[in-house]
């Protein structure tokens, strides 16, 4: 059997199989040699192409790097300007943080590229000044092409006791009305109408604008602005008689708010004293915050009242009325006005003022905006006057549903407003709005 296996058909087939394997192996070797030669040629050609590509990539990379550097610099400068941060923040904070992040993500070589971005204090300042000058040139160019424009001017004193004149302009360009900030310039000495006019006139003359295209001026109604002999309006009208002078509607609203009866004015003044007692000392502020947290209050801090910031009046009163229970506990044996927080009539008037000033704050905000026109302003003022007339009728009937804080307090305390507050014409929600508007 073994002999047959060695010499029989099986052996023949084995020999044939081995021969076939040898032939196929030879063919594979030849094919491998051919493939190797082809691959070698491809590699040589690829190497040449890569050398050329590397040169092009190097040039492209350097171009991309320079473009990226410029973009990074511009991005930082715009961010520093918008966020009102110091110019040196890029060099002291942004760049070191960017280098650390780049080194972790891309390696040390990529991190060194960050050093190519110039973010020094002087560089950023120059770039921001350049951008501001470019914006000014574009605005002046549009004004020179506009047939008409109107100005809104206001003199204000900053925290450094420096007087500044701010000016906004409204003009027509490409068939659309644009509202832009025109300039802010210091008033070196006096803040009279003559000094204000000189500063505004210097800007008009230096930028080759014409007063003849000015059709309106809006001011805050101060004597320096509206004086008949030396006021800003009279000086401009002496040059351009057709200029229409208007009193800012928002300023008129604030004048209306200042006139209130003695009883309500006293409540407002005492409320401000209570807030100042708690907010004026750091220790009192911290203790009051802890008290509010322990009582689970929604808010833990009172708000300061500032005459310059008109909206604070309504917010201060609303927050004080909301935290009246916390204030009662905190003022115990600490302040002379402690009894006021237990006086129901006093709290009733506080709630009344809170609702009134919150409504006027809403009107104040609605009168502002970039696309606001005199027609929209007059419509909103007229609607508010009609509401005030309606509310006066409600107060006569002792219906306080239009005043949510007051209505809720009267419902829970089961008290009523005293006769003077409800019957005095000066105490009604009109607050002399009809005479001002």
C-alpha positions in Angstrom: 0.0 0.0 0.0 2.8 2.3 0.9 4.7 1.4 -2.3 1.6 2.2 -4.3 1.2 5.6 -2.6 4.8 6.4 -3.5 4.7 5.2 -7.1 1.0 5.5 -8.0 -1.3 8.2 -9.3 -1.1 10.0 -5.9 2.6 10.5 -6.3 2.2 11.8 -9.8 -0.4 14.3 -8.7 1.9 15.4 -5.9 4.7 15.9 -8.3 2.5 17.9 -10.7 1.2 20.0 -7.9 4.8 20.8 -6.8 5.7 21.8 -10.4 2.7 24.0 -10.6 3.6 25.7 -7.4 7.1 26.3 -8.6 5.7 27.9 -11.8 3.3 30.1 -9.9 6.1 31.1 -7.5 8.2 32.2 -10.5 5.4 34.2 -11.9 4.8 35.8 -8.6 8.4 36.8 -8.3 8.4 38.2 -11.8 5.3 40.2 -11.0 6.8 41.4 -7.7 9.9 42.6 -9.5 7.7 44.4 -12.0 5.6 45.9 -9.3 8.7 46.9 -7.4 10.1 48.7 -10.4 6.8 50.5 -11.0 6.6 51.5 -7.4 10.2 52.8 -7.5 9.4 54.9 -10.5 6.2 56.2 -8.8 8.2 57.0 -5.7 10.8 58.9 -7.7 8.1 60.8 -9.5 6.3 61.4 -6.2 9.4 62.6 -4.6 9.9 65.2 -7.3 6.3 66.2 -7.1 6.6 66.4 -3.3 9.6 68.7 -3.6 7.7 71.0 -5.8 4.7 70.7 -3.6 6.7 71.4 -0.5 7.9 74.6 -2.0 4.4 75.6 -2.9 3.1 74.5 0.4 5.8 76.4 2.2 4.8 79.6 0.3 1.1 78.9 0.9 1.8 78.2 4.5 3.7 81.4 5.0 0.9 83.3 3.3 -1.8 81.5 5.4 0.2 82.2 8.5 0.5 85.9 7.8 -3.3 86.1 7.0 -4.1 84.1 10.2 -1.8 86.4 12.2 -3.6 89.5 10.9 -7.0 87.9 11.5 -6.0 87.0 15.1 -4.8 90.5 15.8 -7.9 92.1 14.4 -10.1 89.7 16.3 -8.4 90.5 19.6 -8.5 94.3 19.0 -12.3 94.1 18.2 -12.8 92.0 21.3 -10.8 94.4 23.5 -12.7 97.3 22.2 -16.2 95.8 22.5 -15.6 94.3 26.0 -13.9 97.6 27.1 -10.9 95.8 28.5 -7.4 97.2 28.9 -5.3 97.2 25.7 -2.6 95.2 27.5 -4.9 92.2 28.2 -3.8 90.6 24.9 -0.2 90.5 25.8 -0.6 89.7 29.5 -3.5 87.2 29.4 -4.8 86.2 25.9 -1.4 85.4 24.3 0.0 83.3 27.2 -3.3 81.3 27.4 -3.4 80.8 23.6 0.2 79.5 23.7 -0.6 77.0 26.4 -3.7 75.7 24.6 -1.8 75.5 21.2 1.1 73.6 22.8 -1.2 71.1 24.4 -3.3 70.5 21.2 -0.7 71.0 18.4 2.7 70.8 19.9 5.6 73.2 20.8 6.3 74.2 17.2 2.7 75.5 16.6 2.8 77.2 19.9 5.8 79.3 18.8 3.7 80.7 15.9 1.6 82.5 18.4 4.5 84.8 19.2 4.2 86.3 15.7 0.9 87.9 16.6 1.7 91.5 17.8 -0.6 92.3 20.8 1.4 95.0 22.7 -0.4 97.8 24.3 0.7 100.4 21.7 -0.1 98.1 18.8 -3.6 97.5 19.9 -4.2 101.1 20.7 -3.0 102.2 17.2 -5.2 99.6 15.6 -8.3 100.6 17.5 -7.6 104.3 16.8 -7.2 103.4 13.1 -10.5 101.5 13.0 -12.3 104.4 14.8 -10.8 106.9 12.3 -12.0 104.7 9.5 -15.5 104.6 10.9 -15.5 108.3 11.3 -14.4 108.9 7.7 -17.2 106.6 6.4 -19.8 108.4 8.5 -18.6 111.9 7.4 -18.6 110.7 3.8 -22.2 109.6 4.1 -23.2 112.9 5.8 -21.6 114.8 3.0 -23.8 112.9 0.5 -27.0 113.3 2.6 -29.3 116.2 1.8 -30.6 116.6 5.3 -29.5 115.6 8.8 -30.6 116.4 12.4 -28.5 116.5 15.6 -29.1 115.4 19.2 -26.8 117.0 21.7 -26.3 116.6 25.4 -23.7 117.9 27.8 -22.6 115.5 30.6 -20.0 115.4 33.3 -18.1 112.1 33.9 -16.8 110.6 37.1 -13.6 112.7 36.7 -15.5 115.9 36.7 -14.7 116.4 33.0 -17.5 118.0 30.9 -18.1 116.4 27.6 -20.4 117.2 24.7 -22.0 114.1 23.1 -23.7 114.3 19.7 -25.8 111.9 17.7 -26.8 112.4 14.1 -29.8 111.2 12.1 -29.5 111.4 8.4 -30.8 110.0 5.1 -28.5 107.8 3.0 -29.5 105.5 0.1 -33.1 106.1 0.8 -32.9 105.0 4.4 -32.8 106.8 7.7 -29.6 106.1 9.8 -28.9 107.0 13.4 -25.3 107.1 14.4 -23.0 108.4 17.2 -21.2 111.4 15.7 -18.7 112.6 18.3 -17.8 113.1 21.9 -15.6 116.1 22.6 -14.5 117.7 25.9 -15.6 121.2 27.0 -12.4 122.6 28.4 -13.8 125.5 30.4 -17.4 126.6 30.6 -20.5 124.7 29.6 -22.5 127.6 28.3 -24.4 127.7 25.1 -21.6 129.6 23.5 -19.0 127.0 24.4 -21.2 124.1 23.3 -21.9 125.8 20.0 -18.2 126.4 19.4 -17.3 122.8 19.9 -20.1 121.6 17.6 -19.3 124.2 15.0 -15.6 123.2 15.0 -16.5 119.6 14.2 -18.9 120.8 11.4 -16.3 123.0 9.8 -13.3 120.6 10.2 -15.2 117.8 8.4 -16.5 120.1 5.6 -20.1 119.7 6.6 -22.7 122.4 6.1 -25.1 123.8 8.7 -27.6 124.5 5.8 -28.4 120.8 5.7 -29.3 120.6 9.3 -33.0 120.6 9.8 -33.5 119.8 13.5 -31.8 119.9 16.9 -32.9 117.9 19.9 -31.7 118.8 23.4 -32.4 118.1 27.1 -34.1 121.5 27.6 -31.3 122.9 29.8 -30.8 126.7 29.8 -27.5 126.4 28.0 -29.3 124.6 25.2 -32.6 126.6 25.0 -31.6 130.1 26.0 -33.2 132.7 23.7 -30.1 134.9 23.5 -27.0 132.8 23.9 -28.4 129.2 23.9 -27.2 126.6 21.5 -30.6 126.5 19.7 -30.6 130.3 19.1 -27.0 130.3 17.9 -27.8 127.6 15.3 -31.0 129.3 14.2 -29.1 132.5 13.7 -27.2 130.6 11.0 -30.0 128.4 9.7 -33.4 129.9 10.5 -35.3 126.9 9.3 -33.9 124.6 12.0 -36.5 123.1 14.3 -35.6 122.8 17.9 -37.3 120.1 20.0 -37.2 119.1 23.7 -36.3 115.4 24.1 -39.4 113.5 25.0 -37.6 111.2 27.5 -36.3 114.3 29.4 -39.8 115.7 29.5 -41.1 112.4 31.0 -38.5 112.6 33.7 -39.6 116.2 34.5 -43.1 114.9 34.9 -41.9 112.3 37.4 -40.2 114.8 39.6 -43.5 116.5 40.6 -45.3 114.6 43.3 -47.1 115.4 46.5 -45.2 115.8 49.7 -46.6 112.5 51.3 -45.3 110.4 48.4 -42.0 112.4 48.1 -41.4 111.7 51.8 -41.9 108.0 51.2 -39.5 108.0 48.3 -36.8 109.9 50.3 -37.2 107.6 53.4 -37.0 104.5 51.1 -33.7 105.8 49.7 -32.3 106.3 53.2 -33.2 102.7 54.2 -31.5 101.4 51.1 -28.4 103.6 51.6 -28.2 102.4 55.2 -28.0 98.7 54.1 -26.0 99.2 50.9 -23.7 102.0 52.3 -21.7 99.7 54.5 -20.1 96.4 53.4 -20.9 94.7 56.7 -24.6 95.5 56.5 -24.6 94.3 52.9 -23.1 91.0 53.8 -25.4 90.5 56.8 -28.5 91.3 54.8 -27.4 88.9 52.1 -27.1 86.1 54.6 -30.5 87.0 56.1 -32.1 86.8 52.7 -30.5 83.5 51.9 -31.7 82.0 55.2 -35.2 83.2 54.5 -35.2 81.7 51.0 -35.7 85.1 49.3 -35.6 85.3 45.5 -33.3 88.3 45.7 -30.5 88.9 48.2 -29.5 92.5 47.5 -31.1 95.9 47.4 -30.4 98.4 44.6 -29.0 101.8 44.8 -30.9 104.9 43.6 -29.1 107.3 41.3 -30.6 110.5 40.0 -28.6 110.3 36.7 -29.8 106.7 36.0 -33.5 107.3 35.7 -34.6 103.6 35.6 -33.2 103.0 39.0 -36.0 104.7 40.8 -38.6 102.2 39.8 -36.3 99.2 40.3 -35.2 100.4 43.8 -38.7 100.8 45.0 -39.8 97.5 43.6 -36.9 95.6 45.1 -37.4 97.3 48.5 -41.1 96.4 48.5 -40.4 92.9 47.5 -37.9 92.4 50.4 -39.9 94.4 53.0 -40.1 91.5 55.4 -36.4 90.9 55.3 -35.8 94.7 55.8 -38.1 94.7 58.8 -36.1 92.0 60.5 -32.8 93.6 59.6 -33.6 97.1 60.8 -34.8 96.0 64.2 -33.0 98.2 66.8 -30.6 99.4 64.1 -32.2 102.4 62.4 -34.7 105.1 63.2 -36.8 104.2 60.2 -37.5 100.7 61.5 -41.1 101.8 62.4 -41.7 102.7 58.8 -41.5 99.1 57.7 -44.3 98.3 60.1 -46.5 101.2 59.1 -49.2 99.8 56.8 -50.0 103.2 55.2 -46.3 103.8 54.5 -46.0 100.4 52.8 -49.2 101.1 50.9 -47.7 104.3 49.4 -44.4 102.4 48.7 -46.3 99.8 46.7 -48.2 102.6 44.9 -44.9 104.3 43.9 -43.4 101.0 42.9 -46.2 100.4 40.4 -46.2 103.9 39.1 -42.5 104.1 38.4 -42.4 100.6 36.9 -45.0 101.8 34.4 -43.0 104.9 33.6 -39.9 102.9 33.3 -41.7 100.8 30.6 -42.6 104.0 28.8 -39.0 105.3 29.1 -37.7 102.1 27.4 -40.3 102.2 24.7 -39.3 105.7 23.7 -35.8 104.6 23.0 -34.4 102.6 20.1 -32.7 103.0 16.8 -35.8 103.0 14.6 -37.9 105.1 16.8 -39.6 108.1 15.1 -41.4 111.2 16.5 -44.7 109.6 15.3 -44.1 106.4 17.3 -43.1 108.4 20.3 -46.2 110.6 20.2 -48.4 107.6 19.8 -46.9 105.9 22.9 -47.1 109.1 24.9 -50.7 109.6 23.9 -51.6 106.0 24.8 -49.9 106.5 28.3 -51.9 109.6 28.9 -55.1 107.8 28.1 -54.1 105.0 30.5 -53.4 107.6 33.2 -56.9 109.1 32.8 -58.4 105.7 33.0 -56.4 104.9 36.2 -57.5 108.1 37.8 -61.1 107.0 37.4 -60.2 103.6 38.9 -58.6 105.3 41.9 -61.7 107.4 42.5 -63.7 104.1 42.7 -61.0 102.6 44.9 -60.3 100.0 42.2 -56.5 99.3 42.2 -56.4 96.4 39.8 -54.2 98.5 37.5 -51.5 98.5 40.2 -50.6 94.9 40.9 -48.3 95.4 43.9 -50.7 97.8 45.6 -53.7 95.5 44.9 -52.0 92.5 46.3 -50.8 94.3 49.4 -54.2 95.8 50.2 -55.8 92.4 49.7 -53.4 90.7 52.2 -53.3 93.5 54.7 -57.0 94.5 54.4 -56.0 98.1 54.6 -57.1 101.1 52.5 -55.2 104.2 51.2 -55.8 107.3 53.3 -58.1 110.0 51.9 -55.3 112.4 51.0 -53.4 110.0 48.8 -56.5 108.9 46.8 -58.2 112.3 46.6 -55.3 114.7 46.0 -55.1 115.6 42.3 -51.3 115.8 42.5 -51.1 112.3 44.0 -52.8 110.7 41.1 -50.8 108.7 38.6 -50.8 111.5 36.0 -47.9 113.2 38.0 -48.5 116.3 35.9 -47.9 114.4 32.7 -50.6 116.3 30.9 -48.9 119.6 31.6 -45.4 118.4 30.6 -46.4 116.6 27.4 
